Amino acid sequence: MTDIKTLLERAESVASKTQPNGDLLAVVKHAASARQFVWDQHYASSAERALLDERLAASAPEFQAAVAATERALSEELTDSSARRARIRAENPQYFKEN
């Protein structure tokens, strides 16, 4: 969670120092609600997920861009974490019990 907050803080910092960029400003503007939306979608049931998908389709393009950026950031974070875990496991097999 702190990685995402750091990412958002950096994006806000960059946005304030550069020329206005619609996509970047939209992501920063909708960051908290996009993060909550992605969180809700992750833990939603199938019926709830369908409602959230409808809500996303009806939302503003800026919000959709913010949701996509949040999902991408979380995906990259998960990939990095998985790679790091695999590397640590390979370097230290004595600490891991095989099932």
MOPAC internal coordinates of N, CA, C and O (Angstrom, degrees):
PM7 1SCF
backbone

  N    0.0000 0     0.00 0     0.00 0    0    0    0
  C    1.4497 1     0.00 0     0.00 0    1    0    0
  C    1.5247 1   110.46 1     0.00 0    2    1    0
  O    1.2310 1   119.74 1   142.54 1    3    2    1
  N    1.3138 1   118.11 1   -37.46 1    3    2    1
  C    1.4578 1   119.79 1  -179.54 1    5    3    2
  C    1.5196 1   111.10 1   -68.22 1    6    5    3
  O    1.2310 1   119.61 1   150.30 1    7    6    5
  N    1.3419 1   118.34 1   -29.70 1    7    6    5
  C    1.4574 1   120.32 1   177.48 1    9    7    6
  C    1.5220 1   110.84 1   -63.32 1   10    9    7
  O    1.2310 1   120.38 1   140.50 1   11   10    9
  N    1.3146 1   116.87 1   -39.50 1   11   10    9
  C    1.4621 1   120.59 1   179.66 1   13   11   10
  C    1.5210 1   109.89 1   -68.90 1   14   13   11
  O    1.2310 1   120.41 1   138.34 1   15   14   13
  N    1.3341 1   116.82 1   -41.66 1   15   14   13
  C    1.4656 1   119.39 1   178.01 1   17   15   14
  C    1.5243 1   110.28 1   -61.95 1   18   17   15
  O    1.2310 1   120.42 1   138.81 1   19   18   17
  N    1.3297 1   116.80 1   -41.19 1   19   18   17
  C    1.4582 1   121.01 1   177.97 1   21   19   18
  C    1.5183 1   110.27 1   -62.90 1   22   21   19
  O    1.2310 1   120.57 1   136.49 1   23   22   21
  N    1.3245 1   116.52 1   -43.51 1   23   22   21
  C    1.4585 1   121.34 1   178.29 1   25   23   22
  C    1.5242 1   110.79 1   -59.37 1   26   25   23
  O    1.2310 1   120.60 1   135.67 1   27   26   25
  N    1.3228 1   116.45 1   -44.33 1   27   26   25
  C    1.4635 1   120.32 1  -179.86 1   29   27   26
  C    1.5238 1   111.41 1   -66.54 1   30   29   27
  O    1.2310 1   120.37 1   140.57 1   31   30   29
  N    1.3212 1   116.89 1   -39.43 1   31   30   29
  C    1.4613 1   120.02 1   178.35 1   33   31   30
  C    1.5250 1   110.49 1   -64.07 1   34   33   31
  O    1.2310 1   120.60 1   139.02 1   35   34   33
  N    1.3347 1   116.45 1   -40.98 1   35   34   33
  C    1.4697 1   119.82 1   178.27 1   37   35   34
  C    1.5201 1   110.97 1   -65.44 1   38   37   35
  O    1.2310 1   120.51 1   138.26 1   39   38   37
  N    1.3232 1   116.63 1   -41.74 1   39   38   37
  C    1.4648 1   120.15 1   179.00 1   41   39   38
  C    1.5210 1   110.61 1   -62.51 1   42   41   39
  O    1.2310 1   120.56 1   138.71 1   43   42   41
  N    1.3158 1   116.54 1   -41.29 1   43   42   41
  C    1.4610 1   120.43 1   178.63 1   45   43   42
  C    1.5225 1   110.40 1   -64.16 1   46   45   43
  O    1.2310 1   120.73 1   139.18 1   47   46   45
  N    1.3216 1   116.20 1   -40.82 1   47   46   45
  C    1.4557 1   120.75 1   179.19 1   49   47   46
  C    1.5257 1   110.90 1   -63.42 1   50   49   47
  O    1.2310 1   120.73 1   134.23 1   51   50   49
  N    1.3221 1   116.21 1   -45.77 1   51   50   49
  C    1.4590 1   120.52 1   178.91 1   53   51   50
  C    1.5233 1   110.48 1   -63.93 1   54   53   51
  O    1.2310 1   120.41 1   138.37 1   55   54   53
  N    1.3141 1   116.83 1   -41.63 1   55   54   53
  C    1.4648 1   120.81 1  -179.15 1   57   55   54
  C    1.5216 1   111.35 1   -62.53 1   58   57   55
  O    1.2310 1   120.49 1   143.71 1   59   58   57
  N    1.3109 1   116.66 1   -36.29 1   59   58   57
  C    1.4629 1   119.06 1  -178.40 1   61   59   58
  C    1.5278 1   112.02 1   -75.80 1   62   61   59
  O    1.2310 1   119.97 1   159.68 1   63   62   61
  N    1.3448 1   117.66 1   -20.32 1   63   62   61
  C    1.4628 1   121.25 1  -177.31 1   65   63   62
  C    1.5239 1   113.37 1   -98.08 1   66   65   63
  O    1.2310 1   119.69 1   171.75 1   67   66   65
  N    1.3204 1   118.20 1    -8.25 1   67   66   65
  C    1.4587 1   121.08 1  -175.98 1   69   67   66
  C    1.5180 1   110.71 1  -115.05 1   70   69   67
  O    1.2310 1   121.74 1    -5.67 1   71   70   69
  N    1.3118 1   114.28 1   174.33 1   71   70   69
  C    1.4584 1   119.89 1   174.36 1   73   71   70
  C    1.5227 1   108.43 1   -62.85 1   74   73   71
  O    1.2310 1   119.99 1   -32.30 1   75   74   73
  N    1.3082 1   117.62 1   147.70 1   75   74   73
  C    1.4611 1   119.09 1   179.25 1   77   75   74
  C    1.5291 1   111.45 1   -56.92 1   78   77   75
  O    1.2310 1   121.37 1   -53.00 1   79   78   77
  N    1.2954 1   114.98 1   127.00 1   79   78   77
  C    1.4579 1   122.59 1   177.49 1   81   79   78
  C    1.5174 1   105.99 1  -122.90 1   82   81   79
  O    1.2310 1   120.27 1   -61.42 1   83   82   81
  N    1.3110 1   117.08 1   118.58 1   83   82   81
  C    1.4594 1   121.10 1  -174.31 1   85   83   82
  C    1.5129 1   113.73 1   -54.32 1   86   85   83
  O    1.2310 1   119.98 1   134.75 1   87   86   85
  N    1.3312 1   117.64 1   -45.25 1   87   86   85
  C    1.4614 1   120.35 1  -177.34 1   89   87   86
  C    1.5244 1   111.62 1   -65.60 1   90   89   87
  O    1.2310 1   120.68 1   132.93 1   91   90   89
  N    1.3187 1   116.30 1   -47.07 1   91   90   89
  C    1.4592 1   119.98 1  -178.08 1   93   91   90
  C    1.5220 1   110.96 1   -65.24 1   94   93   91
  O    1.2310 1   120.57 1   136.70 1   95   94   93
  N    1.3180 1   116.52 1   -43.30 1   95   94   93
  C    1.4589 1   119.34 1   179.25 1   97   95   94
  C    1.5238 1   111.29 1   -65.31 1   98   97   95
  O    1.2310 1   120.32 1   144.21 1   99   98   97
  N    1.3346 1   117.00 1   -35.79 1   99   98   97
  C    1.4701 1   120.20 1   178.35 1  101   99   98
  C    1.5175 1   110.70 1   -65.00 1  102  101   99
  O    1.2310 1   120.77 1   137.88 1  103  102  101
  N    1.3261 1   116.12 1   -42.12 1  103  102  101
  C    1.4672 1   119.82 1   179.46 1  105  103  102
  C    1.5195 1   109.98 1   -62.80 1  106  105  103
  O    1.2310 1   120.59 1   135.57 1  107  106  105
  N    1.3195 1   116.47 1   -44.43 1  107  106  105
  C    1.4619 1   119.60 1  -179.52 1  109  107  106
  C    1.5303 1   110.24 1   -66.82 1  110  109  107
  O    1.2310 1   120.22 1   138.33 1  111  110  109
  N    1.3215 1   117.19 1   -41.67 1  111  110  109
  C    1.4668 1   121.20 1  -178.23 1  113  111  110
  C    1.5253 1   111.62 1   -63.12 1  114  113  111
  O    1.2310 1   120.35 1   140.28 1  115  114  113
  N    1.3205 1   116.95 1   -39.72 1  115  114  113
  C    1.4635 1   121.52 1  -175.15 1  117  115  114
  C    1.5277 1   112.69 1  -102.59 1  118  117  115
  O    1.2310 1   119.76 1  -165.59 1  119  118  117
  N    1.3097 1   118.06 1    14.41 1  119  118  117
  C    1.4627 1   121.17 1  -172.10 1  121  119  118
  C    1.5227 1   113.02 1   -57.35 1  122  121  119
  O    1.2310 1   119.95 1   129.65 1  123  122  121
  N    1.3070 1   117.71 1   -50.35 1  123  122  121
  C    1.4694 1   120.37 1  -175.95 1  125  123  122
  C    1.5242 1   111.33 1   -65.60 1  126  125  123
  O    1.2310 1   120.43 1   135.08 1  127  126  125
  N    1.3276 1   116.78 1   -44.92 1  127  126  125
  C    1.4655 1   118.69 1  -179.19 1  129  127  126
  C    1.5252 1   111.42 1   -70.16 1  130  129  127
  O    1.2310 1   119.90 1   146.61 1  131  130  129
  N    1.3218 1   117.79 1   -33.39 1  131  130  129
  C    1.4691 1   120.49 1   177.00 1  133  131  130
  C    1.5207 1   110.49 1   -67.53 1  134  133  131
  O    1.2310 1   120.57 1   138.10 1  135  134  133
  N    1.3166 1   116.51 1   -41.90 1  135  134  133
  C    1.4700 1   120.48 1   178.34 1  137  135  134
  C    1.5263 1   110.01 1   -62.43 1  138  137  135
  O    1.2310 1   120.09 1   138.02 1  139  138  137
  N    1.3307 1   117.42 1   -41.98 1  139  138  137
  C    1.4636 1   120.95 1   178.00 1  141  139  138
  C    1.5256 1   110.63 1   -65.47 1  142  141  139
  O    1.2310 1   120.34 1   140.39 1  143  142  141
  N    1.3205 1   116.95 1   -39.61 1  143  142  141
  C    1.4618 1   120.87 1   179.23 1  145  143  142
  C    1.5254 1   110.65 1   -62.05 1  146  145  143
  O    1.2310 1   120.42 1   133.47 1  147  146  145
  N    1.3315 1   116.81 1   -46.53 1  147  146  145
  C    1.4704 1   120.93 1   179.90 1  149  147  146
  C    1.5209 1   109.85 1   -62.87 1  150  149  147
  O    1.2310 1   120.33 1   138.93 1  151  150  149
  N    1.3102 1   116.98 1   -41.07 1  151  150  149
  C    1.4681 1   121.61 1   177.97 1  153  151  150
  C    1.5297 1   110.38 1   -61.48 1  154  153  151
  O    1.2310 1   120.44 1   132.00 1  155  154  153
  N    1.3304 1   116.76 1   -48.00 1  155  154  153
  C    1.4666 1   121.28 1   179.12 1  157  155  154
  C    1.5229 1   110.95 1   -61.01 1  158  157  155
  O    1.2310 1   120.71 1   138.37 1  159  158  157
  N    1.3179 1   116.24 1   -41.63 1  159  158  157
  C    1.4612 1   120.56 1  -178.99 1  161  159  158
  C    1.5257 1   111.24 1   -65.15 1  162  161  159
  O    1.2310 1   120.63 1   143.06 1  163  162  161
  N    1.3026 1   116.41 1   -36.94 1  163  162  161
  C    1.4638 1   120.70 1  -179.32 1  165  163  162
  C    1.5248 1   111.47 1   -64.01 1  166  165  163
  O    1.2310 1   120.21 1   140.31 1  167  166  165
  N    1.3129 1   117.20 1   -39.69 1  167  166  165
  C    1.4637 1   121.57 1  -175.66 1  169  167  166
  C    1.5295 1   113.70 1   -98.64 1  170  169  167
  O    1.2310 1   119.84 1  -176.08 1  171  170  169
  N    1.3187 1   117.90 1     3.92 1  171  170  169
  C    1.4637 1   121.22 1  -176.66 1  173  171  170
  C    1.5287 1   111.47 1   -78.24 1  174  173  171
  O    1.2310 1   121.58 1   -26.38 1  175  174  173
  N    1.3267 1   114.59 1   153.62 1  175  174  173
  C    1.4633 1   120.18 1   172.00 1  177  175  174
  C    1.5298 1   107.97 1   -74.74 1  178  177  175
  O    1.2310 1   120.45 1    -5.33 1  179  178  177
  N    1.3074 1   116.75 1   174.67 1  179  178  177
  C    1.4731 1   120.19 1  -179.26 1  181  179  178
  C    1.5272 1   111.62 1   -60.13 1  182  181  179
  O    1.2310 1   120.57 1   136.47 1  183  182  181
  N    1.3244 1   116.51 1   -43.53 1  183  182  181
  C    1.4657 1   120.09 1   179.82 1  185  183  182
  C    1.5278 1   110.96 1   -65.59 1  186  185  183
  O    1.2310 1   120.66 1   136.38 1  187  186  185
  N    1.3210 1   116.35 1   -43.62 1  187  186  185
  C    1.4648 1   119.97 1   178.91 1  189  187  186
  C    1.5259 1   110.56 1   -64.79 1  190  189  187
  O    1.2310 1   120.49 1   141.35 1  191  190  189
  N    1.3304 1   116.68 1   -38.65 1  191  190  189
  C    1.4616 1   120.74 1   179.74 1  193  191  190
  C    1.5301 1   110.60 1   -63.32 1  194  193  191
  O    1.2310 1   120.39 1   141.92 1  195  194  193
  N    1.3277 1   116.87 1   -38.08 1  195  194  193
  C    1.4696 1   120.40 1   177.61 1  197  195  194
  C    1.5282 1   110.59 1   -63.33 1  198  197  195
  O    1.2310 1   120.45 1   138.57 1  199  198  197
  N    1.3232 1   116.75 1   -41.43 1  199  198  197
  C    1.4698 1   120.34 1   177.29 1  201  199  198
  C    1.5276 1   111.16 1   -64.94 1  202  201  199
  O    1.2310 1   120.73 1   139.54 1  203  202  201
  N    1.3220 1   116.21 1   -40.46 1  203  202  201
  C    1.4621 1   119.87 1   178.47 1  205  203  202
  C    1.5260 1   110.91 1   -65.71 1  206  205  203
  O    1.2310 1   120.15 1   141.97 1  207  206  205
  N    1.3300 1   117.31 1   -38.03 1  207  206  205
  C    1.4657 1   120.64 1   177.23 1  209  207  206
  C    1.5254 1   110.90 1   -63.08 1  210  209  207
  O    1.2310 1   120.56 1   139.96 1  211  210  209
  N    1.3331 1   116.54 1   -40.04 1  211  210  209
  C    1.4671 1   120.41 1   176.86 1  213  211  210
  C    1.5233 1   110.53 1   -64.35 1  214  213  211
  O    1.2310 1   121.10 1   137.27 1  215  214  213
  N    1.3201 1   115.50 1   -42.73 1  215  214  213
  C    1.4626 1   120.16 1   179.53 1  217  215  214
  C    1.5319 1   110.63 1   -62.98 1  218  217  215
  O    1.2310 1   120.83 1   140.19 1  219  218  217
  N    1.3322 1   116.02 1   -39.81 1  219  218  217
  C    1.4634 1   120.03 1   178.97 1  221  219  218
  C    1.5271 1   110.74 1   -65.90 1  222  221  219
  O    1.2310 1   120.38 1   137.41 1  223  222  221
  N    1.3202 1   116.87 1   -42.59 1  223  222  221
  C    1.4684 1   120.69 1   179.70 1  225  223  222
  C    1.5280 1   111.53 1   -62.48 1  226  225  223
  O    1.2310 1   120.23 1   147.33 1  227  226  225
  N    1.3225 1   117.17 1   -32.67 1  227  226  225
  C    1.4632 1   121.49 1  -179.10 1  229  227  226
  C    1.5287 1   112.98 1   -87.08 1  230  229  227
  O    1.2310 1   119.98 1   173.81 1  231  230  229
  N    1.3135 1   117.65 1    -6.19 1  231  230  229
  C    1.4657 1   120.90 1  -175.87 1  233  231  230
  C    1.5258 1   111.38 1   -81.88 1  234  233  231
  O    1.2310 1   121.62 1    -8.20 1  235  234  233
  N    1.3118 1   114.51 1   171.80 1  235  234  233
  C    1.4640 1   121.56 1  -179.59 1  237  235  234
  C    1.5306 1   110.43 1   -66.76 1  238  237  235
  O    1.2310 1   120.15 1   -30.49 1  239  238  237
  N    1.3193 1   117.32 1   149.51 1  239  238  237
  C    1.4666 1   120.63 1   178.44 1  241  239  238
  C    1.5324 1   112.77 1   -58.41 1  242  241  239
  O    1.2310 1   120.47 1   147.43 1  243  242  241
  N    1.3284 1   116.71 1   -32.57 1  243  242  241
  C    1.4655 1   119.84 1   178.74 1  245  243  242
  C    1.5252 1   110.75 1   -64.24 1  246  245  243
  O    1.2310 1   120.91 1   139.23 1  247  246  245
  N    1.3261 1   115.86 1   -40.77 1  247  246  245
  C    1.4634 1   120.00 1   178.78 1  249  247  246
  C    1.5246 1   109.94 1   -67.28 1  250  249  247
  O    1.2310 1   120.16 1   139.15 1  251  250  249
  N    1.3179 1   117.31 1   -40.85 1  251  250  249
  C    1.4597 1   120.82 1   177.84 1  253  251  250
  C    1.5280 1   110.81 1   -61.33 1  254  253  251
  O    1.2310 1   120.56 1   139.75 1  255  254  253
  N    1.3337 1   116.54 1   -40.25 1  255  254  253
  C    1.4648 1   120.48 1   177.76 1  257  255  254
  C    1.5234 1   110.72 1   -65.05 1  258  257  255
  O    1.2310 1   120.55 1   140.64 1  259  258  257
  N    1.3202 1   116.55 1   -39.36 1  259  258  257
  C    1.4656 1   120.32 1   178.83 1  261  259  258
  C    1.5236 1   111.05 1   -65.87 1  262  261  259
  O    1.2310 1   120.04 1   140.20 1  263  262  261
  N    1.3263 1   117.53 1   -39.80 1  263  262  261
  C    1.4683 1   121.23 1   177.91 1  265  263  262
  C    1.5251 1   109.59 1   -64.48 1  266  265  263
  O    1.2310 1   120.23 1   135.55 1  267  266  265
  N    1.3290 1   117.17 1   -44.45 1  267  266  265
  C    1.4643 1   120.72 1   179.36 1  269  267  266
  C    1.5260 1   111.14 1   -61.86 1  270  269  267
  O    1.2310 1   120.24 1   137.83 1  271  270  269
  N    1.3189 1   117.15 1   -42.17 1  271  270  269
  C    1.4657 1   120.54 1   178.97 1  273  271  270
  C    1.5225 1   111.10 1   -65.32 1  274  273  271
  O    1.2310 1   120.23 1   140.78 1  275  274  273
  N    1.3196 1   117.17 1   -39.22 1  275  274  273
  C    1.4640 1   121.32 1   178.49 1  277  275  274
  C    1.5194 1   110.62 1   -65.47 1  278  277  275
  O    1.2310 1   120.28 1   135.32 1  279  278  277
  N    1.3266 1   117.07 1   -44.68 1  279  278  277
  C    1.4669 1   120.50 1   178.24 1  281  279  278
  C    1.5238 1   110.92 1   -62.02 1  282  281  279
  O    1.2310 1   120.33 1   139.08 1  283  282  281
  N    1.3247 1   116.97 1   -40.92 1  283  282  281
  C    1.4664 1   121.48 1   179.03 1  285  283  282
  C    1.5297 1   110.75 1   -63.84 1  286  285  283
  O    1.2310 1   120.49 1   136.26 1  287  286  285
  N    1.3223 1   116.67 1   -43.74 1  287  286  285
  C    1.4660 1   120.51 1   179.49 1  289  287  286
  C    1.5234 1   111.15 1   -63.39 1  290  289  287
  O    1.2310 1   120.30 1   137.69 1  291  290  289
  N    1.3244 1   117.04 1   -42.31 1  291  290  289
  C    1.4658 1   120.27 1   178.75 1  293  291  290
  C    1.5207 1   111.26 1   -66.30 1  294  293  291
  O    1.2310 1   120.31 1   141.78 1  295  294  293
  N    1.3182 1   117.01 1   -38.22 1  295  294  293
  C    1.4607 1   121.33 1   178.38 1  297  295  294
  C    1.5279 1   110.86 1   -64.06 1  298  297  295
  O    1.2310 1   120.64 1   136.20 1  299  298  297
  N    1.3268 1   116.39 1   -43.80 1  299  298  297
  C    1.4629 1   120.51 1   178.28 1  301  299  298
  C    1.5245 1   110.85 1   -64.31 1  302  301  299
  O    1.2310 1   120.64 1   139.87 1  303  302  301
  N    1.3180 1   116.37 1   -40.13 1  303  302  301
  C    1.4618 1   120.42 1   178.84 1  305  303  302
  C    1.5253 1   110.78 1   -63.67 1  306  305  303
  O    1.2310 1   120.23 1   138.01 1  307  306  305
  N    1.3232 1   117.17 1   -41.99 1  307  306  305
  C    1.4602 1   121.49 1   178.52 1  309  307  306
  C    1.5260 1   111.00 1   -64.94 1  310  309  307
  O    1.2310 1   120.26 1   137.94 1  311  310  309
  N    1.3244 1   117.10 1   -42.06 1  311  310  309
  C    1.4612 1   121.34 1   178.17 1  313  311  310
  C    1.5213 1   110.60 1   -61.91 1  314  313  311
  O    1.2310 1   120.39 1   134.31 1  315  314  313
  N    1.3279 1   116.86 1   -45.69 1  315  314  313
  C    1.4637 1   120.80 1   178.17 1  317  315  314
  C    1.5172 1   111.36 1   -61.48 1  318  317  315
  O    1.2310 1   120.58 1   137.85 1  319  318  317
  N    1.3200 1   116.49 1   -42.15 1  319  318  317
  C    1.4582 1   121.25 1  -179.37 1  321  319  318
  C    1.5248 1   110.91 1   -65.15 1  322  321  319
  O    1.2310 1   120.29 1   138.24 1  323  322  321
  N    1.3192 1   117.06 1   -41.76 1  323  322  321
  C    1.4664 1   120.96 1   179.29 1  325  323  322
  C    1.5216 1   110.82 1   -65.16 1  326  325  323
  O    1.2310 1   120.47 1   138.16 1  327  326  325
  N    1.3209 1   116.71 1   -41.84 1  327  326  325
  C    1.4654 1   120.46 1   178.43 1  329  327  326
  C    1.5261 1   110.65 1   -64.80 1  330  329  327
  O    1.2310 1   120.53 1   138.82 1  331  330  329
  N    1.3106 1   116.59 1   -41.18 1  331  330  329
  C    1.4637 1   120.77 1   178.97 1  333  331  330
  C    1.5239 1   110.53 1   -64.22 1  334  333  331
  O    1.2310 1   120.28 1   137.77 1  335  334  333
  N    1.3241 1   117.07 1   -42.23 1  335  334  333
  C    1.4628 1   121.32 1   178.94 1  337  335  334
  C    1.5363 1   110.82 1   -64.21 1  338  337  335
  O    1.2310 1   120.25 1   138.37 1  339  338  337
  N    1.3240 1   117.12 1   -41.63 1  339  338  337
  C    1.4673 1   120.94 1   178.62 1  341  339  338
  C    1.5211 1   110.86 1   -64.42 1  342  341  339
  O    1.2310 1   120.27 1   139.08 1  343  342  341
  N    1.3263 1   117.09 1   -40.92 1  343  342  341
  C    1.4658 1   120.74 1   178.93 1  345  343  342
  C    1.5225 1   110.84 1   -64.18 1  346  345  343
  O    1.2310 1   120.24 1   135.08 1  347  346  345
  N    1.3191 1   117.14 1   -44.92 1  347  346  345
  C    1.4683 1   121.08 1   179.86 1  349  347  346
  C    1.5160 1   110.44 1   -64.21 1  350  349  347
  O    1.2310 1   120.65 1   140.13 1  351  350  349
  N    1.3249 1   116.36 1   -39.87 1  351  350  349
  C    1.4691 1   120.32 1   178.78 1  353  351  350
  C    1.5243 1   110.72 1   -64.17 1  354  353  351
  O    1.2310 1   120.10 1   139.58 1  355  354  353
  N    1.3330 1   117.41 1   -40.42 1  355  354  353
  C    1.4655 1   121.15 1   179.54 1  357  355  354
  C    1.5255 1   111.49 1   -68.50 1  358  357  355
  O    1.2310 1   120.38 1   143.58 1  359  358  357
  N    1.3203 1   116.89 1   -36.42 1  359  358  357
  C    1.4638 1   120.88 1  -178.95 1  361  359  358
  C    1.5234 1   112.72 1   -77.49 1  362  361  359
  O    1.2310 1   119.80 1   154.98 1  363  362  361
  N    1.3262 1   117.99 1   -25.02 1  363  362  361
  C    1.4659 1   122.32 1  -175.26 1  365  363  362
  C    1.5267 1   111.38 1  -133.52 1  366  365  363
  O    1.2310 1   119.48 1  -116.38 1  367  366  365
  N    1.3193 1   118.59 1    63.62 1  367  366  365
  C    1.4685 1   119.57 1  -176.71 1  369  367  366
  C    1.5269 1   113.02 1   -64.62 1  370  369  367
  O    1.2310 1   120.11 1   157.59 1  371  370  369
  N    1.3152 1   117.39 1   -22.41 1  371  370  369
  C    1.4654 1   120.00 1  -178.27 1  373  371  370
  C    1.5280 1   112.57 1   -66.51 1  374  373  371
  O    1.2310 1   119.94 1   160.87 1  375  374  373
  N    1.3219 1   117.72 1   -19.13 1  375  374  373
  C    1.4609 1   120.73 1  -178.92 1  377  375  374
  C    1.5249 1   113.50 1   -90.00 1  378  377  375
  O    1.2310 1   120.43 1   174.81 1  379  378  377
  N    1.3209 1   116.79 1    -5.19 1  379  378  377
  C    1.4543 1   120.64 1  -175.17 1  381  379  378
  C    1.5149 1   110.46 1  -119.19 1  382  381  379
  O    1.2310 1   121.08 1   -49.89 1  383  382  381
  N    1.3044 1   115.55 1   130.11 1  383  382  381
  C    1.4562 1   121.63 1   179.26 1  385  383  382
  C    1.5224 1   108.72 1   -93.24 1  386  385  383
  O    1.2310 1   120.72 1   -49.12 1  387  386  385
  N    1.3111 1   116.23 1   130.88 1  387  386  385
  C    1.4648 1   120.11 1   177.08 1  389  387  386
  C    1.5134 1   109.18 1   -77.20 1  390  389  387
  O    1.2310 1   120.11 1   -39.96 1  391  390  389
  N    1.3078 1   117.39 1   140.04 1  391  390  389
  C    1.4693 1   121.51 1  -179.03 1  393  391  390
  C    1.4833 1   111.21 1   -77.94 1  394  393  391
  O    1.2310 1   120.10 1   180.00 1  395  394  393

